[in-house]
């Protein structure tokens, strides 16, 4: 059974691991990919018997943890920049990075009929708009790019509330603390009700999400096996079911 734990717990697991026990790996996952990652980990465990421990956060914060020696073995980011930087800085295995998904940005509200398109943003008849922190979360950066392209950055600045990551941005909307918010399509694709606008890919930089094998996992067969599984058809089916496009679909964005 896959586990979802804190960084400290992950470290303790590796320190006290029994060498004779079943193979295991620790994977850092960008928050937008939480639900697909859980399903992929479960399918991987069922197929291989290995154990996957997942830890979630914003891409920026996870990269910082990796750079500070966190015990992650695989890094699933929400951008290409951090995995590339991890390789350049010597934290990850050269030539191991690859794009596992291309994300979609959605403007979402619990209120039926509120969001029919970008017009709701231009009208400004709402109190709070949630986004992820654009400095650490690629979906937050995409939200800012979209707002800028619509030419309404100045009018919305006082209405924006920022979550530490896309999961917190979604929680602001789900709890009613924000009237609407820019979230990942994967977070709402299986949710009924409310209202939403899928932002055209051309309105922001494509959200290419790369994975990379970290140096801590380069000698662990379970880490390598998980990456191979992530590249395979079973994982691809799960990824597609959450609204992500395949890597070769980014060119149209």
C-alpha atoms as an extended CHARMM CRD file, in Angstrom:
* protein
*
       253  EXT
         1         1  UNK       CA              0.0000000000        0.0000000000        0.0000000000  PROA      1               0.0000000000
         2         2  UNK       CA              1.5000000000        3.3450000000       -1.0450000000  PROA      2               0.0000000000
         3         3  UNK       CA              2.1930000000        5.8080000000        1.7420000000  PROA      3               0.0000000000
         4         4  UNK       CA              1.9890000000        9.6020000000        1.8580000000  PROA      4               0.0000000000
         5         5  UNK       CA              4.3180000000       11.0610000000        4.4650000000  PROA      5               0.0000000000
         6         6  UNK       CA              6.3480000000       14.0300000000        5.5970000000  PROA      6               0.0000000000
         7         7  UNK       CA              9.9960000000       14.6270000000        4.7440000000  PROA      7               0.0000000000
         8         8  UNK       CA             11.0940000000       13.7480000000        8.2890000000  PROA      8               0.0000000000
         9         9  UNK       CA              9.2040000000       10.4570000000        8.1910000000  PROA      9               0.0000000000
        10        10  UNK       CA             10.7470000000        9.6200000000        4.8200000000  PROA      10              0.0000000000
        11        11  UNK       CA             14.2070000000       10.1680000000        6.2510000000  PROA      11              0.0000000000
        12        12  UNK       CA             13.5000000000        7.9040000000        9.2200000000  PROA      12              0.0000000000
        13        13  UNK       CA             12.1860000000        5.1950000000        6.9110000000  PROA      13              0.0000000000
        14        14  UNK       CA             15.4370000000        5.1210000000        4.9700000000  PROA      14              0.0000000000
        15        15  UNK       CA             17.6400000000        5.2320000000        8.0700000000  PROA      15              0.0000000000
        16        16  UNK       CA             15.9050000000        2.3000000000        9.7220000000  PROA      16              0.0000000000
        17        17  UNK       CA             15.0160000000        0.2960000000        6.6090000000  PROA      17              0.0000000000
        18        18  UNK       CA             15.5770000000       -3.4450000000        6.7840000000  PROA      18              0.0000000000
        19        19  UNK       CA             17.8220000000       -4.4780000000        3.8650000000  PROA      19              0.0000000000
        20        20  UNK       CA             16.0240000000       -7.8110000000        3.6980000000  PROA      20              0.0000000000
        21        21  UNK       CA             12.5840000000       -6.2310000000        3.3550000000  PROA      21              0.0000000000
        22        22  UNK       CA             10.7380000000       -5.6540000000        0.0810000000  PROA      22              0.0000000000
        23        23  UNK       CA             12.1700000000       -3.0130000000       -2.2200000000  PROA      23              0.0000000000
        24        24  UNK       CA             10.8990000000        0.5290000000       -1.7270000000  PROA      24              0.0000000000
        25        25  UNK       CA             11.3620000000        4.0220000000       -3.1030000000  PROA      25              0.0000000000
        26        26  UNK       CA             10.5630000000        7.5620000000       -1.9840000000  PROA      26              0.0000000000
        27        27  UNK       CA              9.0610000000        9.9270000000       -4.5640000000  PROA      27              0.0000000000
        28        28  UNK       CA              8.6490000000       13.7120000000       -4.3580000000  PROA      28              0.0000000000
        29        29  UNK       CA              5.5230000000       14.7780000000       -6.2500000000  PROA      29              0.0000000000
        30        30  UNK       CA              4.2840000000       18.2080000000       -7.3420000000  PROA      30              0.0000000000
        31        31  UNK       CA              0.9700000000       18.9470000000       -5.6240000000  PROA      31              0.0000000000
        32        32  UNK       CA             -1.0850000000       19.1110000000       -8.8360000000  PROA      32              0.0000000000
        33        33  UNK       CA             -0.2600000000       15.4640000000       -9.4930000000  PROA      33              0.0000000000
        34        34  UNK       CA             -1.4140000000       14.1840000000       -6.0830000000  PROA      34              0.0000000000
        35        35  UNK       CA             -4.3480000000       12.0030000000       -7.1310000000  PROA      35              0.0000000000
        36        36  UNK       CA             -2.7830000000       10.5370000000      -10.3020000000  PROA      36              0.0000000000
        37        37  UNK       CA              0.3960000000        9.7740000000       -8.3410000000  PROA      37              0.0000000000
        38        38  UNK       CA             -1.5640000000        7.8560000000       -5.7160000000  PROA      38              0.0000000000
        39        39  UNK       CA             -3.2510000000        5.7440000000       -8.4020000000  PROA      39              0.0000000000
        40        40  UNK       CA             -0.0090000000        5.1590000000      -10.2810000000  PROA      40              0.0000000000
        41        41  UNK       CA              1.7900000000        4.1770000000       -7.0720000000  PROA      41              0.0000000000
        42        42  UNK       CA             -0.9810000000        1.7160000000       -6.1920000000  PROA      42              0.0000000000
        43        43  UNK       CA             -0.8570000000        0.1570000000       -9.6650000000  PROA      43              0.0000000000
        44        44  UNK       CA              2.9360000000       -0.0570000000       -9.5030000000  PROA      44              0.0000000000
        45        45  UNK       CA              2.8560000000       -1.7260000000       -6.0980000000  PROA      45              0.0000000000
        46        46  UNK       CA              0.2610000000       -4.2360000000       -7.2580000000  PROA      46              0.0000000000
        47        47  UNK       CA              2.3450000000       -5.1300000000      -10.2840000000  PROA      47              0.0000000000
        48        48  UNK       CA              5.7980000000       -5.2550000000       -8.6620000000  PROA      48              0.0000000000
        49        49  UNK       CA              5.3060000000       -5.8280000000       -4.9450000000  PROA      49              0.0000000000
        50        50  UNK       CA              7.5800000000       -2.8510000000       -4.2580000000  PROA      50              0.0000000000
        51        51  UNK       CA              6.5120000000       -0.0360000000       -1.9190000000  PROA      51              0.0000000000
        52        52  UNK       CA              6.2240000000        3.6190000000       -2.9280000000  PROA      52              0.0000000000
        53        53  UNK       CA              6.2640000000        6.4640000000       -0.4120000000  PROA      53              0.0000000000
        54        54  UNK       CA              4.9180000000        9.7410000000       -1.8060000000  PROA      54              0.0000000000
        55        55  UNK       CA              5.6060000000       13.2300000000       -0.4800000000  PROA      55              0.0000000000
        56        56  UNK       CA              3.7320000000       16.2170000000       -1.9420000000  PROA      56              0.0000000000
        57        57  UNK       CA              4.4710000000       19.9250000000       -2.2050000000  PROA      57              0.0000000000
        58        58  UNK       CA              5.0910000000       22.7860000000       -4.5900000000  PROA      58              0.0000000000
        59        59  UNK       CA              7.7650000000       22.1370000000       -7.1900000000  PROA      59              0.0000000000
        60        60  UNK       CA              9.9120000000       24.9490000000       -5.8150000000  PROA      60              0.0000000000
        61        61  UNK       CA              9.7740000000       23.7630000000       -2.2120000000  PROA      61              0.0000000000
        62        62  UNK       CA             10.4570000000       20.1510000000       -3.2120000000  PROA      62              0.0000000000
        63        63  UNK       CA             13.4790000000       21.2410000000       -5.2400000000  PROA      63              0.0000000000
        64        64  UNK       CA             14.7870000000       23.1700000000       -2.2310000000  PROA      64              0.0000000000
        65        65  UNK       CA             14.4390000000       20.0300000000       -0.1270000000  PROA      65              0.0000000000
        66        66  UNK       CA             16.2670000000       17.9830000000       -2.7700000000  PROA      66              0.0000000000
        67        67  UNK       CA             19.1020000000       20.5280000000       -2.8290000000  PROA      67              0.0000000000
        68        68  UNK       CA             19.3600000000       20.2750000000        0.9550000000  PROA      68              0.0000000000
        69        69  UNK       CA             19.7580000000       16.5030000000        0.9330000000  PROA      69              0.0000000000
        70        70  UNK       CA             16.1880000000       15.2500000000        1.3120000000  PROA      70              0.0000000000
        71        71  UNK       CA             15.9700000000       11.4440000000        0.9370000000  PROA      71              0.0000000000
        72        72  UNK       CA             13.8160000000       11.4780000000       -2.1940000000  PROA      72              0.0000000000
        73        73  UNK       CA             14.8590000000        9.1450000000       -5.0010000000  PROA      73              0.0000000000
        74        74  UNK       CA             12.5330000000       10.2920000000       -7.7870000000  PROA      74              0.0000000000
        75        75  UNK       CA             11.3000000000       13.8460000000       -8.3950000000  PROA      75              0.0000000000
        76        76  UNK       CA              8.0360000000       14.4950000000      -10.2730000000  PROA      76              0.0000000000
        77        77  UNK       CA              8.0110000000       18.2460000000      -10.8920000000  PROA      77              0.0000000000
        78        78  UNK       CA              5.3980000000       20.5130000000      -12.4540000000  PROA      78              0.0000000000
        79        79  UNK       CA              7.9700000000       22.1670000000      -14.6980000000  PROA      79              0.0000000000
        80        80  UNK       CA             11.0950000000       21.3530000000      -16.6800000000  PROA      80              0.0000000000
        81        81  UNK       CA             13.3770000000       23.9090000000      -15.0530000000  PROA      81              0.0000000000
        82        82  UNK       CA             13.8430000000       22.2560000000      -11.6480000000  PROA      82              0.0000000000
        83        83  UNK       CA             14.6200000000       18.7250000000      -12.9080000000  PROA      83              0.0000000000
        84        84  UNK       CA             17.0870000000       20.2550000000      -15.3740000000  PROA      84              0.0000000000
        85        85  UNK       CA             18.6550000000       22.2960000000      -12.5810000000  PROA      85              0.0000000000
        86        86  UNK       CA             18.8350000000       19.2020000000      -10.3820000000  PROA      86              0.0000000000
        87        87  UNK       CA             20.9160000000       17.4950000000      -13.0680000000  PROA      87              0.0000000000
        88        88  UNK       CA             23.1110000000       20.5740000000      -13.5840000000  PROA      88              0.0000000000
        89        89  UNK       CA             23.7570000000       20.9100000000       -9.8460000000  PROA      89              0.0000000000
        90        90  UNK       CA             24.6340000000       17.2410000000       -9.4690000000  PROA      90              0.0000000000
        91        91  UNK       CA             21.5350000000       16.2050000000       -7.5180000000  PROA      91              0.0000000000
        92        92  UNK       CA             20.0820000000       14.0180000000      -10.2920000000  PROA      92              0.0000000000
        93        93  UNK       CA             21.2370000000       11.4760000000      -12.8480000000  PROA      93              0.0000000000
        94        94  UNK       CA             22.2540000000       12.9350000000      -16.2050000000  PROA      94              0.0000000000
        95        95  UNK       CA             19.8760000000       12.2110000000      -19.1120000000  PROA      95              0.0000000000
        96        96  UNK       CA             17.2410000000       10.6990000000      -16.7940000000  PROA      96              0.0000000000
        97        97  UNK       CA             14.7430000000       13.5590000000      -17.0460000000  PROA      97              0.0000000000
        98        98  UNK       CA             11.6650000000       13.2020000000      -19.2470000000  PROA      98              0.0000000000
        99        99  UNK       CA              8.2450000000       14.8240000000      -19.6430000000  PROA      99              0.0000000000
       100       100  UNK       CA              5.5680000000       12.6270000000      -18.0750000000  PROA      100             0.0000000000
       101       101  UNK       CA              2.6010000000       14.9850000000      -18.5710000000  PROA      101             0.0000000000
       102       102  UNK       CA              1.4980000000       18.3840000000      -19.8430000000  PROA      102             0.0000000000
       103       103  UNK       CA             -0.8900000000       20.0690000000      -17.4380000000  PROA      103             0.0000000000
       104       104  UNK       CA             -3.9850000000       22.1780000000      -18.0230000000  PROA      104             0.0000000000
       105       105  UNK       CA             -4.9820000000       25.2760000000      -16.0580000000  PROA      105             0.0000000000
       106       106  UNK       CA             -8.6120000000       25.8430000000      -15.0400000000  PROA      106             0.0000000000
       107       107  UNK       CA            -10.4970000000       28.7640000000      -13.5550000000  PROA      107             0.0000000000
       108       108  UNK       CA            -12.8930000000       27.0850000000      -11.1140000000  PROA      108             0.0000000000
       109       109  UNK       CA            -15.6620000000       28.0730000000       -8.7130000000  PROA      109             0.0000000000
       110       110  UNK       CA            -18.0520000000       26.1500000000       -6.4980000000  PROA      110             0.0000000000
       111       111  UNK       CA            -20.8080000000       28.4870000000       -7.6670000000  PROA      111             0.0000000000
       112       112  UNK       CA            -22.7330000000       27.2210000000      -10.7080000000  PROA      112             0.0000000000
       113       113  UNK       CA            -22.7950000000       29.7540000000      -13.5160000000  PROA      113             0.0000000000
       114       114  UNK       CA            -20.1850000000       32.0890000000      -12.0310000000  PROA      114             0.0000000000
       115       115  UNK       CA            -17.3870000000       31.0340000000      -14.3710000000  PROA      115             0.0000000000
       116       116  UNK       CA            -18.3170000000       30.9030000000      -18.0540000000  PROA      116             0.0000000000
       117       117  UNK       CA            -15.0250000000       32.2030000000      -19.4100000000  PROA      117             0.0000000000
       118       118  UNK       CA            -12.5220000000       35.0130000000      -18.8370000000  PROA      118             0.0000000000
       119       119  UNK       CA            -15.3660000000       37.5440000000      -18.6460000000  PROA      119             0.0000000000
       120       120  UNK       CA            -15.8230000000       36.8810000000      -14.9300000000  PROA      120             0.0000000000
       121       121  UNK       CA            -12.2710000000       38.0840000000      -14.3130000000  PROA      121             0.0000000000
       122       122  UNK       CA            -12.7610000000       41.2050000000      -16.4090000000  PROA      122             0.0000000000
       123       123  UNK       CA            -16.0300000000       42.0560000000      -14.6540000000  PROA      123             0.0000000000
       124       124  UNK       CA            -14.3740000000       41.6520000000      -11.2520000000  PROA      124             0.0000000000
       125       125  UNK       CA            -17.6000000000       40.9600000000       -9.3720000000  PROA      125             0.0000000000
       126       126  UNK       CA            -16.0130000000       38.7200000000       -6.7600000000  PROA      126             0.0000000000
       127       127  UNK       CA            -14.0170000000       39.1760000000       -3.5750000000  PROA      127             0.0000000000
       128       128  UNK       CA            -11.1250000000       36.7190000000       -3.7580000000  PROA      128             0.0000000000
       129       129  UNK       CA             -9.2840000000       34.8760000000       -6.5330000000  PROA      129             0.0000000000
       130       130  UNK       CA             -7.0120000000       32.0190000000       -5.4280000000  PROA      130             0.0000000000
       131       131  UNK       CA             -3.7900000000       31.1010000000       -7.2050000000  PROA      131             0.0000000000
       132       132  UNK       CA             -0.7250000000       29.0900000000       -6.2620000000  PROA      132             0.0000000000
       133       133  UNK       CA              2.4370000000       31.0070000000       -5.3880000000  PROA      133             0.0000000000
       134       134  UNK       CA              3.9120000000       31.8440000000       -8.8100000000  PROA      134             0.0000000000
       135       135  UNK       CA              7.4470000000       31.8820000000       -7.3940000000  PROA      135             0.0000000000
       136       136  UNK       CA              7.3710000000       28.2080000000       -6.4290000000  PROA      136             0.0000000000
       137       137  UNK       CA              4.4110000000       26.6700000000       -8.2850000000  PROA      137             0.0000000000
       138       138  UNK       CA              4.3190000000       26.4650000000      -12.1120000000  PROA      138             0.0000000000
       139       139  UNK       CA              0.5020000000       26.5310000000      -12.0990000000  PROA      139             0.0000000000
       140       140  UNK       CA              0.6690000000       29.8160000000      -10.2000000000  PROA      140             0.0000000000
       141       141  UNK       CA              3.0690000000       31.1830000000      -12.7920000000  PROA      141             0.0000000000
       142       142  UNK       CA              0.6760000000       30.0830000000      -15.5540000000  PROA      142             0.0000000000
       143       143  UNK       CA             -2.1810000000       31.8520000000      -13.7450000000  PROA      143             0.0000000000
       144       144  UNK       CA             -0.2240000000       35.1090000000      -13.6140000000  PROA      144             0.0000000000
       145       145  UNK       CA              0.6480000000       34.7760000000      -17.3100000000  PROA      145             0.0000000000
       146       146  UNK       CA             -3.0350000000       34.2590000000      -18.1420000000  PROA      146             0.0000000000
       147       147  UNK       CA             -4.1170000000       37.2850000000      -16.1210000000  PROA      147             0.0000000000
       148       148  UNK       CA             -1.4170000000       39.3630000000      -17.7950000000  PROA      148             0.0000000000
       149       149  UNK       CA             -2.4930000000       38.2470000000      -21.2640000000  PROA      149             0.0000000000
       150       150  UNK       CA             -6.0610000000       39.2790000000      -20.4520000000  PROA      150             0.0000000000
       151       151  UNK       CA             -4.7370000000       42.7410000000      -19.5600000000  PROA      151             0.0000000000
       152       152  UNK       CA             -6.2590000000       42.8180000000      -16.0700000000  PROA      152             0.0000000000
       153       153  UNK       CA             -3.2370000000       42.4300000000      -13.7790000000  PROA      153             0.0000000000
       154       154  UNK       CA             -3.7370000000       45.8360000000      -12.1730000000  PROA      154             0.0000000000
       155       155  UNK       CA             -7.4430000000       45.4280000000      -11.4750000000  PROA      155             0.0000000000
       156       156  UNK       CA             -7.0610000000       42.0160000000       -9.8050000000  PROA      156             0.0000000000
       157       157  UNK       CA             -3.9920000000       42.5800000000       -7.6330000000  PROA      157             0.0000000000
       158       158  UNK       CA             -6.0200000000       43.3590000000       -4.4890000000  PROA      158             0.0000000000
       159       159  UNK       CA             -8.2700000000       40.3200000000       -4.9700000000  PROA      159             0.0000000000
       160       160  UNK       CA             -5.5910000000       37.6340000000       -5.3370000000  PROA      160             0.0000000000
       161       161  UNK       CA             -4.8410000000       35.2320000000       -2.4820000000  PROA      161             0.0000000000
       162       162  UNK       CA             -1.8580000000       32.9180000000       -2.8800000000  PROA      162             0.0000000000
       163       163  UNK       CA             -1.5750000000       29.3520000000       -1.6830000000  PROA      163             0.0000000000
       164       164  UNK       CA              1.7880000000       27.7650000000       -0.9760000000  PROA      164             0.0000000000
       165       165  UNK       CA              1.0230000000       25.2810000000       -3.7450000000  PROA      165             0.0000000000
       166       166  UNK       CA             -1.8010000000       24.3570000000       -6.0950000000  PROA      166             0.0000000000
       167       167  UNK       CA             -3.3730000000       22.0790000000       -3.4720000000  PROA      167             0.0000000000
       168       168  UNK       CA             -3.7600000000       24.9980000000       -1.0710000000  PROA      168             0.0000000000
       169       169  UNK       CA             -5.0760000000       27.2350000000       -3.8550000000  PROA      169             0.0000000000
       170       170  UNK       CA             -7.7530000000       24.6270000000       -4.5560000000  PROA      170             0.0000000000
       171       171  UNK       CA             -8.5440000000       24.3810000000       -0.8390000000  PROA      171             0.0000000000
       172       172  UNK       CA             -9.1920000000       28.1310000000       -0.7120000000  PROA      172             0.0000000000
       173       173  UNK       CA            -11.8920000000       27.6450000000       -3.3600000000  PROA      173             0.0000000000
       174       174  UNK       CA            -13.2710000000       24.3720000000       -1.9650000000  PROA      174             0.0000000000
       175       175  UNK       CA            -13.6510000000       25.8930000000        1.5100000000  PROA      175             0.0000000000
       176       176  UNK       CA            -15.3640000000       29.0250000000        0.2090000000  PROA      176             0.0000000000
       177       177  UNK       CA            -12.5330000000       31.3180000000        1.3130000000  PROA      177             0.0000000000
       178       178  UNK       CA            -12.1070000000       32.3330000000       -2.3250000000  PROA      178             0.0000000000
       179       179  UNK       CA            -14.9340000000       32.8240000000       -4.8120000000  PROA      179             0.0000000000
       180       180  UNK       CA            -12.9230000000       31.2650000000       -7.6060000000  PROA      180             0.0000000000
       181       181  UNK       CA             -9.3870000000       30.2060000000       -8.3630000000  PROA      181             0.0000000000
       182       182  UNK       CA             -6.8990000000       29.0180000000      -10.9130000000  PROA      182             0.0000000000
       183       183  UNK       CA             -6.2990000000       25.3160000000      -10.2520000000  PROA      183             0.0000000000
       184       184  UNK       CA             -5.1080000000       22.2560000000      -12.1340000000  PROA      184             0.0000000000
       185       185  UNK       CA             -7.6400000000       20.4570000000      -14.3170000000  PROA      185             0.0000000000
       186       186  UNK       CA             -6.6130000000       17.2370000000      -12.5740000000  PROA      186             0.0000000000
       187       187  UNK       CA             -8.0190000000       18.5880000000       -9.3010000000  PROA      187             0.0000000000
       188       188  UNK       CA            -11.5470000000       19.1550000000      -10.6160000000  PROA      188             0.0000000000
       189       189  UNK       CA            -11.9390000000       16.8470000000      -13.6130000000  PROA      189             0.0000000000
       190       190  UNK       CA            -13.7500000000       14.2430000000      -11.5080000000  PROA      190             0.0000000000
       191       191  UNK       CA            -15.7480000000       16.8350000000       -9.5250000000  PROA      191             0.0000000000
       192       192  UNK       CA            -19.3800000000       17.4630000000      -10.4140000000  PROA      192             0.0000000000
       193       193  UNK       CA            -21.0740000000       20.8230000000      -10.1010000000  PROA      193             0.0000000000
       194       194  UNK       CA            -19.6270000000       24.2830000000       -9.8240000000  PROA      194             0.0000000000
       195       195  UNK       CA            -18.4440000000       26.1440000000      -12.9040000000  PROA      195             0.0000000000
       196       196  UNK       CA            -15.1700000000       26.2170000000      -14.7650000000  PROA      196             0.0000000000
       197       197  UNK       CA            -13.2360000000       27.5570000000      -17.7110000000  PROA      197             0.0000000000
       198       198  UNK       CA            -10.3580000000       25.5400000000      -19.1290000000  PROA      198             0.0000000000
       199       199  UNK       CA             -7.7340000000       28.1420000000      -19.9980000000  PROA      199             0.0000000000
       200       200  UNK       CA             -6.5260000000       27.8160000000      -23.6090000000  PROA      200             0.0000000000
       201       201  UNK       CA             -2.9810000000       26.4650000000      -23.7240000000  PROA      201             0.0000000000
       202       202  UNK       CA             -1.9330000000       29.4380000000      -25.8500000000  PROA      202             0.0000000000
       203       203  UNK       CA             -2.6340000000       31.8240000000      -22.9650000000  PROA      203             0.0000000000
       204       204  UNK       CA              0.3420000000       30.6610000000      -20.9080000000  PROA      204             0.0000000000
       205       205  UNK       CA              3.6450000000       28.8420000000      -21.1750000000  PROA      205             0.0000000000
       206       206  UNK       CA              2.9480000000       25.1040000000      -21.6240000000  PROA      206             0.0000000000
       207       207  UNK       CA              3.0170000000       23.3380000000      -18.2620000000  PROA      207             0.0000000000
       208       208  UNK       CA              5.4220000000       20.5660000000      -19.2090000000  PROA      208             0.0000000000
       209       209  UNK       CA              5.9440000000       18.3820000000      -16.1690000000  PROA      209             0.0000000000
       210       210  UNK       CA              9.2620000000       16.5450000000      -16.0030000000  PROA      210             0.0000000000
       211       211  UNK       CA             10.4120000000       13.6710000000      -13.8180000000  PROA      211             0.0000000000
       212       212  UNK       CA             14.0110000000       12.8640000000      -12.9600000000  PROA      212             0.0000000000
       213       213  UNK       CA             15.9230000000       10.1120000000      -11.1590000000  PROA      213             0.0000000000
       214       214  UNK       CA             17.7930000000       11.6180000000       -8.2280000000  PROA      214             0.0000000000
       215       215  UNK       CA             21.2840000000       10.4970000000       -7.2730000000  PROA      215             0.0000000000
       216       216  UNK       CA             19.9170000000        9.0300000000       -4.0480000000  PROA      216             0.0000000000
       217       217  UNK       CA             17.9520000000        6.5390000000       -6.1520000000  PROA      217             0.0000000000
       218       218  UNK       CA             20.4210000000        5.7070000000       -8.9120000000  PROA      218             0.0000000000
       219       219  UNK       CA             21.3980000000        2.3770000000       -7.3340000000  PROA      219             0.0000000000
       220       220  UNK       CA             17.8690000000        1.4890000000       -6.2000000000  PROA      220             0.0000000000
       221       221  UNK       CA             16.1120000000       -0.8920000000       -8.6250000000  PROA      221             0.0000000000
       222       222  UNK       CA             12.7170000000        0.1240000000       -7.2000000000  PROA      222             0.0000000000
       223       223  UNK       CA             13.3090000000        3.7900000000       -8.0870000000  PROA      223             0.0000000000
       224       224  UNK       CA             14.3100000000        2.8820000000      -11.6270000000  PROA      224             0.0000000000
       225       225  UNK       CA             11.3650000000        0.5050000000      -11.9380000000  PROA      225             0.0000000000
       226       226  UNK       CA              8.9650000000        3.2340000000      -10.8350000000  PROA      226             0.0000000000
       227       227  UNK       CA             10.2870000000        5.5730000000      -13.5260000000  PROA      227             0.0000000000
       228       228  UNK       CA              9.9210000000        2.8280000000      -16.1390000000  PROA      228             0.0000000000
       229       229  UNK       CA              6.3490000000        2.2480000000      -14.9790000000  PROA      229             0.0000000000
       230       230  UNK       CA              5.6160000000        5.9780000000      -15.1780000000  PROA      230             0.0000000000
       231       231  UNK       CA              6.6700000000        5.8740000000      -18.8360000000  PROA      231             0.0000000000
       232       232  UNK       CA              4.4370000000        2.8900000000      -19.6080000000  PROA      232             0.0000000000
       233       233  UNK       CA              0.8800000000        2.4870000000      -20.9350000000  PROA      233             0.0000000000
       234       234  UNK       CA             -0.8120000000        1.7610000000      -17.5930000000  PROA      234             0.0000000000
       235       235  UNK       CA              0.4530000000        5.0110000000      -16.0800000000  PROA      235             0.0000000000
       236       236  UNK       CA             -0.3070000000        6.8920000000      -19.3100000000  PROA      236             0.0000000000
       237       237  UNK       CA             -3.9460000000        5.8170000000      -19.0920000000  PROA      237             0.0000000000
       238       238  UNK       CA             -4.2110000000        7.1090000000      -15.5220000000  PROA      238             0.0000000000
       239       239  UNK       CA             -2.4810000000       10.3780000000      -16.4200000000  PROA      239             0.0000000000
       240       240  UNK       CA             -4.8260000000       10.9740000000      -19.3590000000  PROA      240             0.0000000000
       241       241  UNK       CA             -7.8850000000       10.2700000000      -17.1970000000  PROA      241             0.0000000000
       242       242  UNK       CA             -6.9720000000       13.2850000000      -15.0510000000  PROA      242             0.0000000000
       243       243  UNK       CA             -6.9410000000       15.6840000000      -17.9800000000  PROA      243             0.0000000000
       244       244  UNK       CA             -3.2400000000       15.8210000000      -18.7310000000  PROA      244             0.0000000000
       245       245  UNK       CA             -2.0020000000       15.8340000000      -22.3000000000  PROA      245             0.0000000000
       246       246  UNK       CA              0.8110000000       13.5530000000      -23.4560000000  PROA      246             0.0000000000
       247       247  UNK       CA              4.2480000000       15.1130000000      -23.7750000000  PROA      247             0.0000000000
       248       248  UNK       CA              4.0530000000       15.3840000000      -27.5610000000  PROA      248             0.0000000000
       249       249  UNK       CA              0.8450000000       17.3900000000      -27.2560000000  PROA      249             0.0000000000
       250       250  UNK       CA              2.5840000000       20.4680000000      -25.8840000000  PROA      250             0.0000000000
       251       251  UNK       CA              3.6130000000       21.8310000000      -29.2370000000  PROA      251             0.0000000000
       252       252  UNK       CA              0.1190000000       23.1180000000      -29.9440000000  PROA      252             0.0000000000
       253       253  UNK       CA              0.1770000000       25.1780000000      -26.7460000000  PROA      253             0.0000000000
